[in-house]
Each structure stands twice: as structure tokens, then as C-alpha cells.
């Protein structure tokens, strides 16, 4: 990409990123995305390097606003989105394809508040975990992330959910300090 930097416009470089690099980052990310931060840090650095190349930025330029400008999610955000999409597919609606899923056997819990609240929170039951390895398994992290992003669970379709999550993560990167 670096050699093509001055021969192609930025829009073509972004297309090149989406066709050559993004599929490698998304391939089986649900399985390997729970790896340690030191392993994922190398991929994040490569992703940042690509963003700097696309935007003609300097080597040490800060990338938070560059990710937002290009509409690209970081590797951690891609992992969260893919897990949430998996949970959504498995729970809403429970169809035959996903009937043997991780989340089908877990129930929704309703929060018990002594106060009269306008709406009752519907949360996915988090399976018991004792170790960090179990905590990062798909069934546990899926329930944890689903409960954290419960406001997105009311999406009418998978496409609207994907659009809402992507815009949330792209816009939240610019608000961080």
C-alpha cells in the first residue's frame, strides 16, 4: 500500500484496504478476537499504519480522528460488533439454523427493582465463570457484551443493528480523550 500511496487517490486506497486487509482482520475474529492485548496490539499497529498511509499522514500521527474520518473501526471494535451480531442472530428470532447456539439455552433475566421504573431491563443470563479463559469464551463474553449494549438489542433487523453499532463505535472513538 505504501508504494501505491502516491499513484492512487485516497478513495481507491480505502477500497484497497477494504478488499485486501479488512477480510483478513474479520476472518474468524469471533474465535481469535479474545486473544491477549499483546497479540492484538500488533494487528492494531498494522491497521493504524494502513490508516496513516491512506490519509497521507506522518509516521507518528495520532489515528483516532483518522479512523473516524475514514469510517473504519479498530480491531477491538470489529470483535465486539461481530460478537453482538452473533448474539443477535442466535436470540432474535430463534430460528432453526441457530437452535443449537450457545445463547439458546440461556434465559433472559428481568431486573428486580423495588422502585417503580418505566421499563424493566431485560438482560441475558451470564454463565458462571471462574477463570479468565472461561470469561473470554464466546458464551460468556457474548452475554456480557449483550448486557453492556442492551440498548442496541431492540433493532428491527440485523442490518440496522450493524449500522447502529458501526456508527456508535466510529463516533465514540472521537469522543475519547
Backbone as a chain_set.jsonl record, in Angstrom:
{"seq": "XXXXXXXXXXXXXXXXXXXXXXXXXXXXXXXXXXXXXXXXXXXXXXXXXXXXXXXXXXXXXXXXXXXXXXXXXXXXXXXXXXXXXXXXXXXXXXXXXXXXXXXXXXXXXXXXXXXXXXXXXXXXXXXXXXXXXXXXXXXXXXXXXXXXXXXXXXXXXXXXXXXXXXXXXXXXXXXXX", "coords": {"N": [[0.823, -1.188, 0.0], [2.016, 1.148, 0.639], [3.682, 1.735, -1.514], [1.844, 2.261, -3.486], [0.736, 4.558, -2.665], [1.15, 7.223, -3.641], [0.254, 6.988, -6.184], [-2.402, 6.353, -6.369], [-5.673, 7.687, -5.634], [-7.067, 8.726, -2.426], [-9.566, 7.556, -1.985], [-9.491, 5.259, -3.562], [-7.438, 3.956, -2.272], [-8.658, 3.418, 0.15], [-10.591, 1.622, -0.715], [-8.881, -0.402, -1.5], [-7.856, -1.107, 1.009], [-10.224, -2.09, 2.172], [-10.643, -4.34, 0.607], [-8.315, -5.908, 0.663], [-7.177, -5.979, 3.276], [-9.098, -5.749, 5.399], [-10.786, -8.129, 5.156], [-9.0, -10.103, 6.078], [-8.657, -9.321, 8.706], [-11.212, -9.725, 9.697], [-11.702, -12.415, 9.41], [-12.753, -15.205, 11.034], [-12.836, -13.798, 13.464], [-14.391, -13.939, 15.698], [-13.527, -16.169, 16.999], [-10.688, -15.872, 17.408], [-10.515, -13.306, 18.38], [-10.584, -12.882, 21.08], [-8.092, -13.007, 22.049], [-5.045, -12.178, 23.812], [-4.117, -8.796, 24.769], [-1.533, -8.129, 23.958], [-1.071, -9.641, 21.699], [-3.092, -8.798, 19.955], [-2.359, -6.186, 19.746], [-0.316, -5.949, 17.893], [-1.696, -6.333, 15.489], [-3.375, -4.11, 15.592], [-1.502, -2.058, 15.388], [-0.599, -2.465, 12.769], [-2.973, -1.938, 11.432], [-3.299, 0.756, 12.079], [-1.082, 1.787, 10.764], [-1.844, 1.367, 8.103], [-4.03, 3.112, 7.956], [-2.758, 5.553, 8.289], [-1.25, 5.583, 5.956], [-3.26, 5.677, 3.998], [-4.407, 8.185, 4.478], [-2.328, 9.901, 4.014], [-0.769, 10.685, 6.176], [1.654, 11.603, 8.716], [4.287, 9.522, 10.082], [4.095, 9.182, 12.894], [1.587, 10.185, 13.473], [-1.46, 10.904, 15.206], [-4.128, 8.603, 15.388], [-6.835, 8.49, 16.003], [-8.798, 10.381, 15.089], [-8.41, 9.966, 12.404], [-9.361, 7.387, 11.921], [-12.066, 7.86, 12.357], [-12.609, 9.719, 10.34], [-12.249, 8.2, 8.024], [-14.136, 6.266, 8.445], [-13.642, 3.77, 9.58], [-13.49, 0.964, 11.691], [-11.712, 0.069, 14.662], [-9.712, -2.852, 15.459], [-10.502, -4.003, 17.897], [-13.092, -3.015, 18.168], [-14.302, -4.139, 15.939], [-14.319, -6.81, 16.717], [-16.095, -6.725, 18.922], [-18.466, -5.917, 17.648], [-18.916, -8.087, 15.91], [-19.331, -10.172, 17.75], [-21.648, -9.231, 19.04], [-23.415, -9.259, 16.881], [-23.54, -12.001, 16.416], [-24.779, -12.875, 18.797], [-27.208, -11.55, 18.515], [-28.208, -12.802, 16.206], [-28.51, -15.355, 17.197], [-30.396, -15.102, 19.21], [-32.563, -13.487, 18.347], [-34.661, -13.661, 15.662], [-35.297, -16.781, 17.325], [-34.339, -19.055, 15.26], [-34.332, -22.064, 13.213], [-31.772, -22.545, 12.245], [-30.013, -21.514, 14.105], [-30.628, -22.928, 16.382], [-29.119, -24.594, 17.98], [-27.392, -23.004, 19.357], [-25.007, -21.179, 21.41], [-26.334, -19.392, 23.022], [-28.954, -20.038, 23.134], [-29.782, -21.703, 25.163], [-29.599, -20.126, 27.383], [-31.305, -17.925, 29.558], [-33.394, -15.005, 29.622], [-33.053, -12.572, 32.068], [-34.95, -10.629, 34.286], [-34.593, -7.522, 35.703], [-34.993, -6.923, 39.107], [-36.393, -4.349, 40.665], [-36.981, -2.406, 43.517], [-38.207, -0.038, 43.163], [-40.584, 1.832, 41.251], [-40.048, 1.618, 38.061], [-39.83, 2.912, 34.713], [-39.263, 1.157, 32.612], [-38.463, -2.266, 32.5], [-35.384, -3.811, 32.8], [-34.134, -6.071, 30.484], [-32.053, -8.65, 30.559], [-29.432, -10.783, 29.424], [-28.685, -13.915, 30.756], [-25.669, -14.401, 32.392], [-23.335, -16.928, 32.07], [-21.801, -18.982, 34.609], [-18.477, -18.274, 35.467], [-15.152, -18.978, 36.351], [-12.526, -18.652, 35.77], [-10.308, -16.547, 33.831], [-9.99, -17.463, 31.251], [-12.356, -18.868, 30.716], [-14.097, -16.743, 31.008], [-13.585, -15.261, 28.735], [-14.657, -16.844, 26.81], [-16.905, -17.605, 24.083], [-19.604, -17.862, 24.816], [-19.772, -16.647, 27.361], [-18.61, -14.034, 27.038], [-20.243, -13.096, 25.058], [-22.761, -12.855, 26.33], [-22.063, -10.973, 28.284], [-21.292, -8.723, 26.737], [-23.679, -8.314, 25.361], [-25.383, -7.527, 27.437], [-24.123, -5.194, 28.145], [-24.433, -3.558, 25.913], [-27.213, -3.239, 25.714], [-29.117, -1.483, 24.758], [-29.004, -1.554, 22.017], [-30.221, -3.887, 21.335], [-32.824, -3.774, 20.55], [-33.101, -3.424, 17.873], [-34.6, -3.672, 14.647], [-33.778, -5.277, 12.549], [-30.976, -7.245, 11.376], [-29.356, -5.724, 9.768], [-29.908, -3.053, 10.44], [-29.026, -3.12, 13.049], [-26.295, -3.62, 12.672], [-25.552, -1.265, 11.347], [-26.136, 0.668, 13.317], [-24.372, -0.104, 15.379], [-21.886, 0.192, 14.114], [-21.834, 2.965, 13.557], [-21.944, 3.877, 16.176], [-19.485, 2.973, 17.297], [-17.612, 4.195, 15.628], [-18.144, 6.914, 16.023], [-17.763, 7.084, 18.767], [-15.05, 6.815, 19.077], [-14.023, 9.307, 18.532], [-14.775, 10.783, 20.707], [-13.348, 9.998, 22.875], [-10.723, 10.65, 25.24]], "CA": [[0.0, 0.0, 0.0], [2.882, 2.317, 0.714], [4.185, 2.042, -2.853], [0.741, 2.785, -4.281], [0.243, 5.732, -1.957], [1.171, 8.437, -4.457], [-0.28, 6.696, -7.507], [-3.848, 6.203, -6.28], [-6.319, 8.633, -4.716], [-7.388, 8.186, -1.096], [-10.753, 6.702, -2.085], [-9.036, 3.969, -4.084], [-6.654, 3.32, -1.212], [-9.625, 2.895, 1.11], [-11.138, 0.419, -1.341], [-7.822, -1.406, -1.404], [-7.864, -1.556, 2.409], [-11.424, -2.895, 2.403], [-10.598, -5.602, -0.121], [-7.138, -6.719, 0.96], [-6.791, -6.072, 4.689], [-10.254, -5.968, 6.267], [-11.209, -9.54, 5.225], [-8.06, -10.86, 6.917], [-8.934, -8.972, 10.097], [-12.521, -10.229, 10.1], [-11.795, -13.862, 9.263], [-12.84, -15.939, 12.314], [-12.5, -12.909, 14.575], [-15.138, -14.363, 16.88], [-12.728, -17.194, 17.676], [-9.366, -15.413, 17.845], [-10.572, -11.931, 18.854], [-10.456, -12.818, 22.54], [-6.677, -13.188, 22.388], [-4.491, -11.156, 24.695], [-3.871, -7.465, 24.207], [-0.215, -8.051, 23.317], [-1.183, -10.236, 20.367], [-3.932, -7.923, 19.138], [-1.687, -4.895, 19.586], [0.429, -5.976, 16.63], [-2.653, -6.107, 14.408], [-3.823, -2.728, 15.688], [-0.432, -1.213, 14.842], [-0.645, -2.59, 11.309], [-4.166, -1.233, 10.987], [-3.0, 2.186, 12.179], [-0.15, 2.117, 9.685], [-2.634, 1.454, 6.867], [-4.835, 4.331, 8.01], [-1.841, 6.67, 8.038], [-0.886, 5.555, 4.537], [-4.419, 6.108, 3.22], [-4.657, 9.619, 4.678], [-1.076, 10.627, 3.773], [-0.349, 11.269, 7.449], [3.025, 11.315, 9.122], [4.53, 8.221, 10.702], [3.662, 9.176, 14.298], [0.339, 10.945, 13.61], [-2.486, 10.289, 16.04], [-5.046, 7.974, 14.439], [-8.225, 8.449, 16.454], [-9.631, 11.14, 14.162], [-8.266, 9.387, 11.071], [-10.304, 6.274, 11.857], [-13.399, 8.427, 12.225], [-12.709, 10.363, 9.028], [-12.386, 7.156, 7.009], [-15.26, 5.377, 8.76], [-13.075, 2.448, 9.832], [-13.478, 0.565, 13.094], [-10.494, -0.594, 15.12], [-9.83, -4.298, 15.559], [-11.28, -4.326, 19.096], [-14.488, -2.701, 17.882], [-14.776, -5.152, 14.994], [-14.59, -8.004, 17.505], [-17.315, -6.508, 19.705], [-19.594, -5.893, 16.721], [-19.176, -9.442, 15.423], [-19.917, -10.938, 18.853], [-23.024, -8.777, 19.229], [-24.211, -9.756, 15.758], [-23.759, -13.422, 16.661], [-25.789, -12.992, 19.856], [-28.483, -11.119, 17.938], [-28.685, -13.867, 15.315], [-28.872, -16.532, 17.982], [-31.544, -14.844, 20.089], [-33.687, -12.788, 17.72], [-35.589, -14.61, 16.259], [-34.664, -18.1, 17.438], [-34.725, -19.858, 14.101], [-33.81, -23.428, 13.21], [-30.34, -22.558, 11.952], [-29.265, -21.194, 15.313], [-31.278, -23.544, 17.546], [-28.127, -25.245, 18.834], [-26.387, -21.987, 19.634], [-24.536, -21.008, 22.772], [-27.193, -18.496, 23.768], [-30.321, -20.53, 23.108], [-30.119, -22.314, 26.44], [-29.588, -19.132, 28.443], [-32.575, -17.226, 29.697], [-33.363, -13.593, 29.934], [-33.388, -12.224, 33.444], [-35.553, -9.309, 34.421], [-34.064, -6.907, 36.92], [-35.983, -6.679, 40.149], [-36.171, -3.072, 41.326], [-38.057, -2.088, 44.46], [-38.814, 1.221, 42.754], [-41.396, 1.745, 40.054], [-39.279, 2.132, 36.936], [-40.618, 2.935, 33.487], [-39.067, -0.078, 31.864], [-37.715, -3.294, 33.194], [-34.253, -4.223, 31.978], [-34.099, -7.461, 30.08], [-30.649, -8.971, 30.38], [-29.097, -12.173, 29.169], [-28.037, -14.531, 31.905], [-24.244, -14.657, 32.182], [-22.965, -18.218, 32.653], [-20.788, -18.938, 35.657], [-17.079, -18.432, 35.061], [-14.226, -18.88, 37.468], [-11.222, -18.264, 35.243], [-10.323, -15.578, 32.735], [-10.142, -18.205, 29.996], [-13.795, -19.112, 30.562], [-14.748, -15.446, 30.856], [-13.414, -14.819, 27.353], [-15.292, -17.767, 25.861], [-17.939, -16.944, 23.291], [-20.879, -17.816, 25.528], [-19.71, -15.661, 28.454], [-18.363, -12.676, 26.543], [-21.438, -12.705, 24.311], [-23.773, -12.396, 27.284], [-21.564, -9.752, 28.929], [-21.383, -7.618, 25.782], [-25.095, -8.07, 25.081], [-25.923, -6.754, 28.552], [-23.496, -3.87, 28.134], [-25.012, -2.814, 24.794], [-28.61, -3.678, 25.695], [-29.944, -0.527, 24.018], [-28.999, -1.905, 20.596], [-30.913, -5.163, 21.11], [-34.177, -3.521, 20.056], [-33.052, -3.183, 16.433], [-35.589, -4.485, 13.944], [-33.128, -6.255, 11.676], [-29.531, -7.379, 11.551], [-28.707, -4.636, 9.029], [-29.984, -1.83, 11.239], [-28.138, -3.311, 14.198], [-24.921, -3.44, 12.205], [-25.356, 0.157, 11.058], [-26.122, 1.39, 14.595], [-23.139, -0.418, 16.098], [-20.749, 0.794, 13.417], [-21.83, 4.411, 13.792], [-21.621, 4.094, 17.593], [-18.057, 2.799, 17.55], [-16.84, 5.2, 14.885], [-18.333, 8.212, 16.679], [-17.246, 7.057, 20.137], [-13.597, 6.965, 19.023], [-13.65, 10.72, 18.524], [-15.124, 11.388, 21.972], [-12.415, 9.563, 23.9], [-9.627, 11.597, 25.449]], "C": [[0.868, 1.253, 0.0], [3.387, 2.715, -0.668], [3.092, 2.621, -3.749], [0.207, 4.112, -3.749], [0.14, 6.972, -2.841], [0.623, 8.214, -5.861], [-1.795, 6.603, -7.533], [-4.431, 7.263, -5.363], [-6.712, 7.93, -3.412], [-8.596, 7.259, -1.138], [-10.39, 5.318, -2.612], [-8.194, 3.223, -3.06], [-7.568, 2.734, -0.133], [-10.297, 1.632, 0.57], [-10.133, -0.72, -1.289], [-7.725, -1.97, 0.015], [-9.046, -2.494, 2.663], [-11.392, -4.238, 1.686], [-9.425, -6.497, 0.266], [-6.875, -6.945, 2.446], [-7.964, -6.409, 5.591], [-10.741, -7.419, 6.277], [-10.282, -10.404, 6.079], [-8.286, -10.559, 8.399], [-10.248, -9.588, 10.582], [-12.639, -11.748, 10.045], [-11.698, -14.545, 10.629], [-12.504, -15.071, 13.514], [-13.262, -13.276, 15.839], [-14.325, -15.371, 17.681], [-11.428, -16.61, 18.22], [-9.376, -13.987, 18.401], [-10.423, -11.784, 20.352], [-9.014, -13.04, 22.98], [-6.199, -12.029, 23.253], [-4.211, -9.852, 23.981], [-2.52, -7.371, 23.498], [-0.257, -8.634, 21.904], [-1.986, -9.319, 19.45], [-3.296, -6.565, 18.904], [-0.892, -4.839, 18.285], [-0.493, -5.731, 15.442], [-3.173, -4.668, 14.411], [-2.771, -1.774, 15.132], [-0.392, -1.284, 13.322], [-1.854, -1.857, 10.736], [-3.95, 0.284, 11.041], [-2.048, 2.626, 11.081], [-0.891, 2.258, 8.361], [-3.464, 2.738, 6.83], [-3.955, 5.548, 7.755], [-1.424, 6.732, 6.576], [-2.029, 6.089, 3.684], [-4.621, 7.612, 3.308], [-3.416, 10.482, 4.456], [-0.582, 11.325, 5.042], [1.097, 10.91, 7.747], [3.09, 10.011, 9.898], [3.991, 8.135, 12.12], [2.365, 9.949, 14.517], [-0.666, 10.169, 14.457], [-3.615, 9.793, 15.136], [-6.51, 8.007, 14.834], [-9.15, 9.176, 15.479], [-9.535, 10.601, 12.733], [-9.206, 8.2, 10.878], [-11.727, 6.792, 11.652], [-13.607, 9.032, 10.839], [-12.938, 9.332, 7.923], [-13.575, 6.231, 7.255], [-14.82, 3.947, 8.992], [-13.115, 2.176, 11.332], [-12.149, -0.096, 13.423], [-10.761, -2.068, 15.33], [-10.645, -4.719, 16.787], [-12.769, -4.089, 18.865], [-15.089, -3.694, 16.898], [-15.14, -6.425, 15.734], [-15.893, -7.868, 18.283], [-18.543, -6.542, 18.809], [-19.924, -7.303, 16.243], [-19.777, -10.333, 16.51], [-21.372, -10.538, 19.059], [-23.935, -9.221, 18.092], [-24.503, -11.248, 15.918], [-24.835, -13.636, 17.721], [-27.16, -12.61, 19.312], [-29.055, -12.202, 17.03], [-29.17, -15.079, 16.097], [-30.132, -16.307, 18.813], [-32.754, -14.272, 19.376], [-33.722, -13.048, 16.231], [-34.9, -15.961, 16.389], [-35.129, -19.005, 16.3], [-34.003, -21.2, 14.148], [-32.306, -23.48, 12.99], [-29.534, -22.379, 13.23], [-29.839, -21.869, 16.555], [-30.283, -24.242, 18.471], [-27.027, -24.261, 19.239], [-25.989, -21.976, 21.1], [-25.577, -20.288, 23.624], [-28.631, -18.989, 23.856], [-30.732, -21.099, 24.46], [-30.131, -21.316, 27.597], [-30.879, -18.326, 28.416], [-32.333, -15.74, 29.874], [-33.778, -13.407, 31.381], [-33.983, -10.832, 33.448], [-35.1, -8.733, 35.749], [-35.21, -6.595, 37.874], [-35.614, -5.382, 40.86], [-37.306, -2.827, 42.313], [-38.796, -0.808, 44.073], [-39.603, 1.006, 41.469], [-40.634, 2.409, 38.908], [-40.146, 2.08, 35.672], [-40.456, 1.657, 32.684], [-38.209, -1.03, 32.674], [-36.596, -3.736, 32.27], [-34.308, -5.715, 31.717], [-32.654, -7.796, 29.764], [-30.471, -10.453, 30.163], [-28.343, -12.722, 30.37], [-26.587, -14.864, 31.562], [-23.907, -15.995, 32.828], [-21.854, -18.052, 33.698], [-19.405, -19.112, 35.046], [-16.204, -18.194, 36.275], [-12.871, -18.375, 37.0], [-11.39, -17.232, 34.131], [-10.486, -16.259, 31.382], [-11.615, -18.462, 29.715], [-14.537, -17.789, 30.352], [-14.672, -14.96, 29.416], [-13.964, -15.807, 26.344], [-16.472, -17.066, 25.195], [-19.248, -16.829, 24.07], [-20.865, -16.778, 26.65], [-19.552, -14.247, 27.927], [-19.546, -12.185, 25.72], [-22.518, -12.163, 25.218], [-23.339, -11.091, 27.954], [-21.703, -8.551, 27.993], [-22.825, -7.286, 25.445], [-25.712, -7.223, 26.188], [-25.346, -5.348, 28.597], [-24.113, -2.979, 27.059], [-26.479, -3.189, 24.618], [-29.497, -2.746, 24.874], [-30.002, -0.861, 22.53], [-29.786, -3.174, 20.307], [-32.317, -4.986, 20.565], [-34.195, -3.238, 18.561], [-33.991, -4.151, 15.718], [-34.976, -5.537, 13.036], [-31.631, -6.256, 11.933], [-28.796, -6.229, 10.863], [-28.773, -3.322, 9.804], [-29.101, -1.928, 12.471], [-26.685, -3.069, 13.804], [-24.613, -1.966, 11.947], [-25.271, 0.968, 12.346], [-24.819, 1.149, 15.352], [-21.933, 0.239, 15.441], [-20.703, 2.301, 13.651], [-21.507, 4.73, 15.251], [-20.12, 4.007, 17.833], [-17.204, 3.811, 16.796], [-16.949, 6.558, 15.569], [-17.788, 8.225, 18.088], [-15.731, 7.178, 20.157], [-13.186, 8.427, 19.066], [-13.923, 11.376, 19.875], [-14.185, 10.987, 23.088], [-11.301, 10.582, 24.058], [-8.297, 10.914, 25.365]], "O": [[0.499, 2.282, -0.566], [3.508, 3.904, -0.963], [3.383, 3.387, -4.668], [-0.689, 4.708, -4.348], [-0.859, 7.69, -2.787], [0.538, 9.158, -6.646], [-2.412, 6.753, -8.588], [-3.773, 7.697, -4.418], [-6.689, 6.703, -3.318], [-8.643, 6.275, -0.4], [-10.932, 4.315, -2.148], [-8.235, 1.994, -2.993], [-7.278, 1.677, 0.427], [-10.541, 0.685, 1.318], [-10.502, -1.871, -1.06], [-7.535, -3.172, 0.196], [-8.897, -3.547, 3.282], [-12.053, -5.181, 2.12], [-9.537, -7.721, 0.202], [-6.394, -8.012, 2.827], [-7.842, -7.269, 6.463], [-11.089, -7.911, 7.35], [-10.74, -11.34, 6.733], [-8.127, -11.438, 9.247], [-10.372, -9.934, 11.756], [-13.592, -12.309, 10.586], [-10.666, -14.463, 11.296], [-11.938, -15.565, 14.489], [-12.819, -12.953, 16.941], [-14.426, -15.419, 18.906], [-11.098, -16.834, 19.385], [-8.337, -13.505, 18.851], [-10.165, -10.688, 20.849], [-8.751, -13.239, 24.166], [-6.89, -11.02, 23.396], [-4.084, -9.805, 22.758], [-2.379, -6.612, 22.539], [0.452, -8.161, 21.015], [-1.602, -9.09, 18.303], [-3.66, -5.865, 17.959], [-0.81, -3.787, 17.651], [-0.135, -5.018, 14.504], [-3.385, -4.08, 13.35], [-3.112, -0.789, 14.476], [-0.174, -0.269, 12.66], [-1.766, -1.231, 9.679], [-4.377, 1.005, 10.139], [-2.193, 3.718, 10.53], [-0.602, 3.165, 7.581], [-3.581, 3.373, 5.782], [-4.375, 6.48, 7.068], [-1.263, 7.819, 6.021], [-1.803, 6.863, 2.754], [-4.971, 8.247, 2.313], [-3.462, 11.688, 4.695], [-0.04, 12.428, 4.979], [1.682, 10.031, 7.115], [2.067, 9.469, 10.316], [3.471, 7.088, 12.508], [2.072, 10.333, 15.65], [-0.712, 8.939, 14.423], [-4.014, 10.499, 14.211], [-7.357, 7.58, 14.05], [-10.182, 8.632, 15.088], [-10.466, 10.759, 11.944], [-9.779, 8.024, 9.803], [-12.495, 6.232, 10.87], [-14.67, 8.869, 10.24], [-13.722, 9.56, 7.001], [-13.975, 5.49, 6.358], [-15.538, 3.01, 8.642], [-12.809, 3.052, 12.14], [-11.535, -0.74, 12.572], [-11.916, -2.49, 15.375], [-11.398, -5.691, 16.722], [-13.605, -4.872, 19.314], [-16.261, -4.051, 17.015], [-16.15, -7.057, 15.426], [-16.706, -8.792, 18.301], [-19.558, -7.135, 19.174], [-21.096, -7.672, 16.179], [-20.641, -11.161, 16.221], [-22.235, -11.398, 19.234], [-25.105, -9.526, 18.32], [-25.599, -11.703, 15.589], [-25.708, -14.489, 17.555], [-28.157, -13.267, 19.611], [-30.252, -12.488, 17.079], [-30.126, -15.744, 15.701], [-30.861, -17.261, 19.085], [-33.883, -14.554, 19.778], [-32.773, -12.631, 15.567], [-33.989, -16.251, 15.614], [-36.183, -19.636, 16.381], [-33.167, -21.437, 15.02], [-31.637, -24.378, 13.504], [-28.496, -23.016, 13.413], [-29.567, -21.43, 17.672], [-30.589, -24.457, 19.644], [-25.876, -24.649, 19.437], [-26.572, -22.684, 21.922], [-25.687, -20.55, 24.822], [-29.439, -18.411, 24.582], [-31.892, -20.991, 24.857], [-30.624, -21.633, 28.679], [-31.457, -18.089, 27.355], [-31.241, -15.289, 30.221], [-34.739, -14.017, 31.851], [-33.556, -9.962, 32.69], [-35.211, -9.379, 36.79], [-36.251, -6.07, 37.479], [-34.619, -5.334, 41.584], [-38.473, -3.022, 41.973], [-39.877, -0.527, 44.59], [-39.309, 0.094, 40.697], [-40.594, 3.636, 38.814], [-41.084, 1.287, 35.589], [-41.428, 1.139, 32.136], [-37.336, -0.615, 33.436], [-36.828, -4.006, 31.092], [-34.505, -6.514, 32.632], [-32.092, -7.277, 28.8], [-31.251, -11.272, 30.65], [-27.467, -12.059, 30.925], [-26.314, -15.529, 30.563], [-24.166, -16.184, 34.017], [-21.077, -17.098, 33.657], [-19.189, -19.99, 34.211], [-16.478, -17.331, 37.109], [-12.149, -17.735, 37.764], [-12.474, -17.071, 33.569], [-11.064, -15.678, 30.463], [-12.068, -18.289, 28.584], [-15.505, -17.737, 29.593], [-15.601, -14.314, 28.931], [-13.764, -15.634, 25.141], [-16.969, -16.055, 25.692], [-19.927, -15.805, 23.991], [-21.867, -16.095, 26.86], [-20.292, -13.351, 28.334], [-19.822, -10.985, 25.687], [-23.127, -11.135, 24.924], [-24.162, -10.202, 28.168], [-22.175, -7.49, 28.402], [-23.169, -6.119, 25.261], [-26.48, -6.302, 25.91], [-26.014, -4.415, 29.041], [-24.294, -1.78, 27.272], [-26.932, -3.429, 23.499], [-30.523, -3.176, 24.348], [-30.959, -0.485, 21.853], [-29.999, -3.508, 19.141], [-32.941, -5.964, 20.153], [-35.234, -2.841, 18.034], [-34.154, -5.299, 16.131], [-35.587, -6.575, 12.783], [-31.097, -5.383, 12.618], [-27.735, -5.806, 11.323], [-27.804, -2.562, 9.823], [-28.498, -0.941, 12.89], [-25.94, -2.397, 14.517], [-23.535, -1.482, 12.292], [-24.43, 1.86, 12.461], [-24.232, 2.081, 15.901], [-21.063, 0.779, 16.124], [-19.634, 2.852, 13.915], [-20.867, 5.743, 15.535], [-19.546, 4.87, 18.497], [-16.166, 4.236, 17.303], [-15.956, 7.277, 15.683], [-17.384, 9.281, 18.572], [-15.171, 7.605, 21.166], [-12.117, 8.755, 19.58], [-13.355, 12.43, 20.164], [-14.224, 11.589, 24.162], [-10.973, 11.298, 23.112], [-7.26, 11.56, 25.517]]}, "num_chains": 1, "name": "protein.A"}
